Amino acid sequence: MTQLAKRGLTTAVVCSEPFRGLGKNQARVFGVPALPLVMIEHPLGGLSLEQVEGRALAAIPQVVELIKTALKQS
């Protein structure tokens, strides 16, 4: 993901709240401290397909905003 961001592509990492700090630290370590995090509800493991789809649907507005922001900056 960080390599794509370094090449100028719009990227993000999907994670849940317990992993926010890890996501931010890893982005910084790999040289992309501003890498956006798309936050979903925790947990993801052990969920039914319908529940996972719900998490994905809840993330869509965040992804749309990232794309809009990237388009405005280009």
N, C-alpha and C positions, 0 to 999 in steps of 0.2 A: 504494500500500500504506500509506504513512504517513498519508494522509488517512482511510483506513478505521480505522486504529489510533486516530487522534485523535478519531474519532466513537465510540470505545468498542467497536469490533468486534474479535474475536479475529483477529489476523493474524500472519503470519510471512513471512520471505523464505527461499527455498530457495537455498542456495549451496554451493559446494565450498570446501575448505580454502584454496586460494590466494586466494579472494575474501572470506574472513572479515573481514579488516581493512577492505576497501572497503565491505562491507555494514554493518559497525558504524559507520564514519565517515559513510556516507550517511544512516543512520538518525538519527544525532546531528545532522547538518546540517539534516535535514528536521524536527527537533523531536520525534523519538520514539526517544530513546537506548536505551530498554529493549526495542525491537522484537526479538522472538526470531528467531534464525536456525536454520533446519532444515538441518543439514549432511548433504550427500551426498558420496559418493566422487568424486574428480576423476579423469579428465576426464568431461565429459558429451558433448562433441562427437565425432563420428565413431563413435559406438557403434551397435550393432544395436538394433532395437526391443526385443528380449529383454533386452539389457543395460540399456537405459533403464528398462524395467519393473522390473528388479532394483533399480536405484537408488531408484525410487519405493517399492517394497515395503520397502526398508531405512529409508526416511524415515517410514513410517507410525507406528511407535512414538513418535517424537518429536512428531508431530502430535497423536496421541492424548493424550500428556502435556500438551501445550499446552491442549487442549480441557478436560481434567480440571481443570487449574489454573484456567482461566477460570471453569468452573462452580463451583468451590469459592469463588471470590472474589465471585461474584454473589449 
